Amino acid sequence: MVYDPVPLFNIRFKHSESKDNLSRMAPGAALDRLGDASFINHTVAGIIKSVLKGEEAFERPFGGYAPNNSQFGATLLGAIPIPLVMNLVSDGRAILLIIAYYDMDRGRKIRRIQLSSNNKTLPIWDALHMELLSTDLIRLPEPIIIDPGSTFEYRLWDQDGNEVSITKDAGFIGYVFASYGYLLGESLRKV
């Protein structure tokens, strides 16, 4: 898939260089595997919202995938295990944009997923197609943005309607927006 530059005509950025750097940023090759144009459009909208939030939270301009010391940037984390997502959230120094859920354990048979963050609980999503299509991914119909210092909760149910807790071989796909130093730091090396 070929991506056009992100259209940013009527969006007001705090820093003009944020707009320039964002317009050069493609959503990422991993999105080709995840889906159609509608999903990619939802993801791009989430990226734009995350950059706008980042300008306020980090009080500096956005530098894209290659920020300098005076900017904040973004990185696509292809598969973030659940415990590390929870660590990044509790750290409070990054914005997370969650776009999909993955589960590498095909025997687990997760049927329902629900996420909540920033006092917003999203509807329960059916995950049956993971089994029917023999895929390890479920695209979220709407990306969820986790602000620095906010809460994040997830709930998963199995085929019998029992709530399950998962810490291994499952997690989320998404982006991390943070300062240049944080993107180079120990927190992301563990992912």
Secondary structure by P-SEA (a helix, b strand, c coil): cccccccccccccccaaaaaaaaaccccccccccccaaaaaaaaaaaaaaaaaaaaaacccccccccccccccccccccccaaaaaaaaaaccbbbbbcccccccccccccbbbbbccccccccccaaaaaaacccbbbbcbbbbbcccbbbbbbbbccccbbbbbcccbbbbbccccccccccccccccc
